[in-house]
Structure formats: structure tokens, C-alpha cells
Amino acid sequence: GAVVSQHPSRVICKSGTSVKIECRSLDFQATTMFWYRQFPKQSLMLMATSNEGSKATYEQGVEKDKFLINHASLTLSTLTVTSAHPEDSSFYICSARDLSGGGQPQHFGDGTRLSIL
Amino acid sequence: QKEVEQNSGPLSVPEGAIASLNCTYSDRGSQSFFWYRQYSGKSPELIMSIYSNGDKEDGRFTAQLNKASQYVSLLIRDSQPSDSATYLCAALYNFNKFYFGSGTKLNVKP
């Protein structure tokens, strides 16, 4: 079964709306989670690294005031796209590392398809 | 972003043939490398990981790593139509960050 749950899977909303996406690790504690964005026919671009109990680390060119990340517990990270505009429409995917040993290097959520009208 | 380069394809091979996917990376500090398969609209699935120079085989898949040339490849033997997908190469940097290539689209024709 899924070890990382991402919700919602699909969002369609009007321009100017803020959208929150949740990423939960279901059976392990994740001190670090990652947020990616993928535009059509392009690769996953790392947006930020979410660190439990501290500020997220953003990649160059990603606006931290636009993409708010909160990692308040060892099993939950949230990404809020503030005042979303059509150019923010994309596929957002989170992942989490389970450092307890073995297995996958990172577990991906199922992604969130965000469409801003 | 660290550079991970792939040919976007599409790469078309007949069923039963060997598909060869290639990837180069720019940062010699990258420690580990991964091949993911991604179907349209879905999250990536891990196919192979490789950490040391040489070949690593797992079933129909063989990953090859050459750190001197900063080159990673994936061979798929006996390709099946179900292997048709986009294959993403990823490099792990600084033990904690993953950077992905743009992916190679593979079409396996029946």
C-alpha cells in the first residue's frame, strides 16, 4: 500500500485562490520531505526541502513567499500555493525519505494536479 | 539545480529488443543514481539504484555507472509494450537531495 499519502489529487480553482496540499508519511517518520513540480513533458523540478521543526530550504528561483511550506510534525508537510495564477498550474509531487533503513530512497505521493483558471 | 541530462526521445524499439537509456550528470559530488519509470499523470516508480562503478542487474534491467565519465545508463532486455513510459534518471546530491533529468520517453512496439 501507499506509504506516502498526498491530498488532494486534483484541484481546480480560480486565479487568486490559495491552495494547500498535504503530504503524509503513513507508516514511518519523515524528518525530511521534498516538494517537486512537474510541467507537462518536463522533469520533476525540486522546489524545496521540508524539514520537520525548522524552515524549509528552497531551491534557487523558487519564491518562498509564494510557496509556503510547513512541516509541523514528523508525518505531515504542507505546501500552500498562495494567490495562485494560471502559470502555477502544474503537477505537484511530494516525497519523503524513510531513513530507518533499506527499501526505497524516497517514497512519492501520488501527486496533485493543480489547475488555475 | 544540479544538471542531469537525458535525451528526451522518443526512443522506439520493437517488442523483445533491448532498450538503452542514457543519462549524464554534471556534479561529481553526486553519490547515488536512480532510474525511475513514470507513466503519464502518475508519480515515478523506482526501477533501479546504483552506487558503484560497473553494472548492476535486476531481472530484465541492468544499470551501468561510470563515475569518471559521469554517465549512467539503463538497459531493458526483452522489452515489452508495458515498458512504454518515460524513464527518469536521478542523482542524489549531498546525501539528501534528488535531481532529476527531463526523462526519456520509451515506446515499445508490439
Chai-1 contact restraints between the chains, C-beta under 6 A:
chainA,res_idxA,chainB,res_idxB,connection_type,confidence,min_distance_angstrom,max_distance_angstrom,comment,restraint_id
A,S43,B,F100,contact,1.0,0.0,6.0,A-B,restraint_1
A,S43,B,G101,contact,1.0,0.0,6.0,A-B,restraint_2
A,S43,B,S102,contact,1.0,0.0,6.0,A-B,restraint_3
A,S43,B,G103,contact,1.0,0.0,6.0,A-B,restraint_4
A,L44,B,F100,contact,1.0,0.0,6.0,A-B,restraint_5
A,I93,B,S43,contact,1.0,0.0,6.0,A-B,restraint_6
A,Q104,B,L46,contact,1.0,0.0,6.0,A-B,restraint_7
A,F108,B,S43,contact,1.0,0.0,6.0,A-B,restraint_8
A,F108,B,P44,contact,1.0,0.0,6.0,A-B,restraint_9
A,D110,B,S43,contact,1.0,0.0,6.0,A-B,restraint_10
A,G111,B,S43,contact,1.0,0.0,6.0,A-B,restraint_11
